[in-house]
Amino acid sequence: MASKPFTPEEARRIVQCLQTPAVFLNMTTDWPALHWTVEHLSTCLTERLRFRIGKRTEDMAPLFETECSYIEATIKEFLSWTANEDESLVGPFSGYHCKELWAYADYKYITQLFQDKPAMFQDVVWSDFGFPGRDGRDSTLWIGTQGANTPCHLDSYGCNLVFQIQGRKRWHLFPPDDTHCLYPTRIPYEESSVFSQVSVVQPDLKTFPAFRRARVHTVTLQPGQVLFVPRHWWHYVESVDPVTVSVNSWIEMDMDDGARVGEALTKTIVCALKSAPSLDNNDHCPTFFKLSHQRHLLKEFESSNLKTVLVTLHFPHVFNESKCVFGRSPSSGFLSTRPRPSLHRVKTHPPHAAVKAVSPLGYVLLHDKESVTPGRCVT
C-alpha cells in the first residue's frame, strides 16, 4: 500500500497552523471505518437510534431540532425505509414518505453505540493526524438521507475533523470575521453552538442585508476524505446523496478557556430565563413561552446590565416578538444540553507560509507535501 501523503507529525502541524478549511486526501485508505456503510452498521448496531425527521423543500431551508419530528428506529429499519418506494412500510417509519422527508441520526456518540464492541473504536484512526490514542471513543457518528441538514452555526470552542465514509455532504463555510453578516443568535439554545438566523442557501436579503458581504467557502466532501474546520468557522451542512455516513471529532484548543467561561454564563442565563416565575400561568403553558412573561422579563432586564450581557452573548432578538423563536426540544425542553466527547487539547501556532496555499473555492486541498507549498495547491 502506498505511503500516506503526511506523517502524523506533519498532519498535526498543519492542523495547528492552518486558519482556512482544508480537505485531506488519501489519509484514510487503510482505516477500517471506511467500511462503516449503513449496510455494515445495520449488522453491528441492533439497538434503536433517535432519528430527526424533516420535510424536503426546494429552497433547502434548514430545520432546527425544535422544528423536527422524532422517531426511534434501528439502522436496519432505516435502511428498509430508504429503499422503499411507497408508503406500505410498517414499523417506526410507517406514515413517513421517504421521497418527501429526510431522516438524520446526528451526534451519536460512538463510545455509547459500541460500548459492547470496544474493538470497533480502533476503526477510527485519528492518530494518523498526530493525536495518539484518539479513536472512535472521541468521535460522533452521523447517518442521514438526502436533504438532511445541520443549520448554520459555529462551535463555541475547538476545531473539527470530519471523516466522510458513505455518500457526499456539502459544506458551506464562513470565516469568523463574517460573524456580523450571519446574524448570530442563541435561540434556540444549544450548548456550545451559536446559530445563524440566515438560511444560507436561500437567504432573505431584505431581512438580512449584511449577508451579501458574507464570504462562503463551499466544498462537497467525498468518501474517504477528511475535512478540517478551523475554530469558530461557521458551517451549514447538507447531505446530497441518498444515504450518507460520516464521523467527526472535536479537538480542544488552548484558546478555548475563555470561551468556556462565556458558555457557562450563557447557560446560567438561559436556565434563569427558563425557570423564572410567570405572571400568568393559568393555561399551564410552559412559562418561558408566554409572551406576557417575556415582556415582564424585558422590563426587569432593561433596568439592569444583564440586557447588555445578553446582546454580547448573541441574544440580540431574545425579546423581539416578531423574530424570536422559543424552541423546545422534545427530550429536554428549551435547553438542548448535548455534551461533547472529551476533547483533545492542541496548541496553536501562527500560520506558516507552507500551509497558506488556498484554492479559489476557499479551502486547501491537501493531497501531498507539495500541496502545502504556495502556488502548488490543486483546485
C-alpha positions in Angstrom: 0.0 0.0 0.0 1.3 3.5 -0.9 2.5 5.6 1.9 0.3 8.4 3.2 0.9 12.0 2.0 1.7 13.2 5.5 3.2 11.7 8.6 1.2 12.1 11.8 3.6 14.9 12.9 3.1 16.7 9.6 -0.6 16.4 9.7 -0.8 17.7 13.2 1.4 20.6 12.4 -0.9 21.5 9.5 -4.0 21.4 11.8 -2.2 23.6 14.4 -1.2 26.2 11.8 -3.9 26.3 9.2 -6.6 29.0 9.6 -8.6 28.0 6.5 -10.7 24.9 5.9 -8.7 22.1 4.4 -9.5 18.7 2.7 -7.1 15.9 3.4 -6.9 13.3 0.7 -5.5 9.7 0.9 -5.1 9.8 4.7 -7.8 7.1 5.5 -7.1 4.5 2.8 -6.4 1.8 5.5 -8.9 2.9 8.1 -11.3 0.0 8.9 -14.1 2.6 9.4 -14.1 3.1 5.6 -16.4 0.0 5.7 -18.9 1.6 8.1 -21.6 1.9 5.4 -25.2 1.7 6.6 -25.4 -1.8 5.3 -22.4 -2.8 7.5 -23.6 -0.8 10.5 -27.1 -2.4 10.3 -25.4 -5.7 11.2 -23.4 -4.2 14.1 -25.9 -1.9 15.7 -29.2 -3.5 16.6 -30.4 -1.0 19.2 -32.7 1.7 18.1 -31.3 5.2 17.4 -33.1 8.5 17.5 -33.8 10.0 14.1 -34.7 13.6 13.4 -37.3 13.9 10.6 -37.7 16.9 8.4 -39.6 17.9 5.2 -37.7 18.2 1.9 -38.1 21.7 0.5 -37.0 23.2 -2.8 -35.1 26.0 -1.1 -33.3 23.5 1.2 -34.3 25.7 4.2 -32.7 24.3 7.4 -34.7 23.0 10.3 -33.7 23.4 13.9 -34.1 20.5 16.2 -37.2 22.0 17.8 -39.0 22.1 14.4 -38.5 18.4 13.6 -40.3 15.2 14.3 -38.5 12.3 16.0 -38.7 8.6 15.8 -36.7 5.7 17.3 -35.6 3.1 14.8 -32.9 0.6 14.1 -30.4 1.2 11.2 -31.9 -1.9 9.5 -35.4 -0.2 9.7 -33.8 3.0 8.4 -32.2 1.1 5.5 -35.5 -0.5 4.6 -37.2 2.9 4.6 -34.6 4.4 2.3 -35.2 1.6 -0.2 -39.0 1.8 0.0 -40.8 3.3 -3.0 -44.3 3.6 -1.4 -45.9 4.1 1.9 -46.6 0.4 2.7 -43.7 0.2 5.1 -44.6 -0.9 8.6 -42.6 0.0 11.7 -41.3 3.3 13.1 -41.1 4.9 9.6 -44.7 4.0 8.6 -46.5 7.1 7.5 -43.3 8.9 6.6 -42.7 9.0 2.9 -39.0 8.9 2.1 -39.5 11.0 -1.1 -41.0 13.8 0.9 -39.0 13.7 4.1 -35.4 13.3 5.2 -34.1 11.5 8.3 -31.0 12.2 10.3 -29.4 10.3 13.2 -26.9 13.0 14.3 -24.5 13.5 17.2 -24.4 9.8 18.0 -21.5 9.1 20.4 -19.6 6.1 19.2 -18.4 5.3 22.7 -22.1 4.6 23.6 -23.1 2.9 20.4 -20.3 0.4 20.5 -19.9 0.0 24.3 -20.3 -3.8 23.9 -18.0 -3.8 20.9 -15.0 -1.8 22.1 -12.7 -3.2 19.3 -14.6 -1.1 16.8 -13.2 2.1 18.5 -9.9 1.3 16.8 -11.5 1.5 13.3 -11.2 5.3 13.5 -7.6 6.2 13.5 -7.2 9.9 14.4 -3.6 9.1 15.5 -2.8 9.4 11.8 -3.4 13.1 12.3 -1.0 13.3 15.2 -3.3 12.6 18.1 -2.1 9.4 19.6 -4.7 7.3 21.4 -7.5 9.2 19.8 -10.1 7.0 18.1 -13.8 6.3 17.9 -14.2 6.8 21.7 -13.6 10.5 21.0 -15.9 10.7 18.0 -19.6 11.0 16.9 -21.4 9.2 14.1 -23.8 10.9 11.6 -26.2 8.9 9.4 -28.7 10.7 7.1 -30.6 10.8 3.8 -30.5 13.3 1.0 -31.7 16.7 2.3 -30.7 16.1 5.9 -29.0 19.2 7.2 -27.5 20.9 10.2 -28.4 24.6 10.5 -25.6 27.2 10.0 -23.8 27.6 13.3 -20.4 27.9 14.8 -19.0 25.8 17.6 -18.0 27.8 20.7 -14.7 26.0 21.1 -12.4 23.6 19.4 -11.7 22.8 15.8 -13.2 19.9 13.9 -12.0 16.9 11.9 -14.7 15.3 9.7 -14.3 11.9 8.0 -16.7 11.1 5.2 -17.5 7.4 4.9 -20.5 7.0 2.6 -22.2 9.4 0.2 -21.4 13.1 -0.1 -22.0 16.1 2.1 -21.9 19.7 1.0 -20.3 22.1 3.4 -21.0 25.9 3.3 -18.3 27.6 5.5 -17.9 31.2 6.5 -14.9 32.8 8.3 -15.1 34.1 11.8 -14.6 37.7 10.5 -18.1 37.4 8.8 -19.9 36.7 12.1 -21.7 40.1 11.9 -23.0 39.1 8.4 -24.6 35.9 9.7 -26.9 37.5 12.4 -25.9 35.2 15.3 -28.4 34.1 17.9 -28.6 31.7 20.9 -32.2 31.0 20.3 -33.0 28.1 20.1 -30.3 27.4 22.7 -27.9 24.5 22.3 -24.9 24.2 24.4 -21.6 25.2 22.7 -23.3 26.3 19.5 -24.2 29.8 18.2 -26.7 29.7 15.3 -27.2 32.0 12.3 -30.6 33.4 11.7 -30.0 33.2 7.9 -31.0 30.4 5.6 -27.6 30.5 3.9 -28.7 28.5 0.8 -31.7 30.7 0.0 -31.1 33.9 2.1 -33.7 36.6 2.7 -31.6 39.6 1.8 -34.3 42.1 2.7 -34.3 40.8 6.3 -30.6 40.1 6.5 -28.9 42.6 4.1 -25.4 42.2 5.6 -25.4 38.6 4.4 -24.5 39.9 0.9 -21.0 40.5 2.3 -20.5 37.1 3.7 -17.8 35.1 2.0 -19.0 31.5 1.6 -16.5 28.7 1.1 -18.2 25.6 -0.4 -16.8 22.0 -0.5 -18.5 18.7 -1.3 -16.8 16.1 0.9 -16.3 12.8 -0.8 -16.0 9.3 0.8 -12.5 8.8 2.2 -11.8 12.5 2.6 -11.3 14.4 5.9 -12.3 18.0 6.3 -10.6 20.3 8.7 -12.9 23.0 10.1 -10.9 25.7 11.9 -12.0 27.2 15.2 -15.1 29.4 15.0 -15.8 28.9 11.3 -19.5 29.0 10.6 -20.8 26.0 8.7 -24.1 24.7 7.2 -24.0 21.0 6.2 -26.4 19.1 3.9 -26.4 15.5 2.7 -26.5 15.4 -1.1 -26.7 11.6 -1.7 -29.5 9.1 -0.8 -27.6 7.9 2.2 -24.6 9.5 4.0 -22.4 8.3 6.8 -19.7 10.4 8.5 -17.6 10.5 11.7 -16.2 13.6 13.3 -14.1 14.6 16.3 -13.9 18.0 18.1 -10.4 18.9 19.2 -10.0 21.4 22.1 -7.5 24.3 21.7 -5.5 26.3 24.2 -7.6 29.4 23.5 -10.9 27.8 24.4 -10.7 28.5 28.1 -12.3 32.0 27.7 -15.0 30.6 25.5 -15.9 28.0 28.2 -16.5 30.8 30.7 -18.8 32.5 28.2 -20.7 29.3 27.6 -21.1 28.8 31.4 -22.5 32.3 31.7 -24.8 31.7 28.7 -26.2 28.5 30.2 -26.8 30.2 33.5 -28.8 33.0 31.8 -30.9 30.5 29.8 -31.7 28.5 32.9 -32.7 31.6 34.7 -35.0 32.7 31.8 -36.5 29.2 31.7 -37.2 28.9 35.4 -38.3 32.5 36.2 -41.9 32.5 37.6 -44.7 33.5 35.3 -47.1 36.3 36.0 -50.0 34.4 34.5 -49.8 30.6 34.0 -53.5 29.7 34.3 -53.4 27.8 31.0 -50.4 25.7 32.1 -48.4 26.9 29.1 -44.6 26.5 29.8 -43.6 29.7 31.5 -40.8 30.7 29.1 -43.0 30.6 26.0 -45.6 33.0 27.4 -45.4 36.4 25.7 -46.6 38.2 28.8 -43.7 36.6 30.7 -41.2 37.7 28.1 -42.4 41.3 28.4 -42.1 41.1 32.2 -38.5 39.8 31.9 -37.7 42.6 29.4 -38.7 45.3 31.9 -36.6 43.6 34.5 -33.5 43.4 32.3 -33.9 46.9 30.9 -33.2 48.2 34.4 -30.0 46.2 34.7 -26.8 45.5 32.9 -28.0 42.0 32.0 -29.5 43.2 28.8 -26.0 44.2 27.6 -24.7 40.8 28.6 -27.5 39.1 26.6 -26.6 41.0 23.4 -22.9 40.3 23.9 -23.7 36.6 24.1 -25.7 36.7 20.9 -29.2 37.1 22.3 -30.0 40.2 20.2 -33.6 39.3 19.5 -34.4 37.4 22.6 -37.3 39.7 23.3 -38.3 40.7 19.8 -41.8 39.3 19.3 -41.5 39.2 15.5 -38.2 37.4 15.4 -37.7 35.3 18.5 -38.2 31.6 18.2 -38.5 29.9 21.5 -37.8 26.3 20.5 -38.3 23.3 22.7 -36.5 20.0 22.3 -38.8 17.0 22.7 -36.4 15.5 25.2 -35.1 18.3 27.3 -37.3 21.4 26.9 -35.9 24.7 25.8 -32.4 23.6 26.8 -30.5 21.3 24.4 -27.5 20.4 26.5 -25.7 17.9 24.3 -22.3 17.2 25.9 -19.4 16.9 23.6 -17.0 13.9 23.9 -13.8 14.5 25.8 -11.7 16.9 23.7 -8.0 16.5 22.9 -6.2 19.8 23.6 -3.8 21.1 21.0 -1.6 24.2 21.0 -2.0 26.7 18.2 0.8 28.4 16.3 0.9 31.4 13.9 0.2 30.5 10.3 3.2 29.4 8.3 3.8 30.1 4.7 4.0 26.4 3.9 0.3 26.0 4.7 -1.2 29.1 3.2 -1.9 27.8 -0.3 -5.6 28.3 -0.8 -7.7 27.3 -3.8 -10.3 29.7 -5.4 -13.0 27.8 -3.6 -11.6 28.9 -0.3 -10.2 25.7 1.1 -6.8 24.0 0.9 -6.7 20.7 -0.9 -4.1 18.6 0.8 -3.0 15.7 -1.4 0.8 15.6 -1.0 3.6 17.6 0.5 3.8 19.9 -2.5 0.2 20.9 -2.0 1.1 22.9 1.1 3.6 25.0 -0.9 2.3 28.3 -2.2 1.4 28.1 -5.8 1.1 24.3 -5.9 -2.4 23.9 -4.5 -4.6 21.7 -6.7 -8.1 23.0 -7.3 
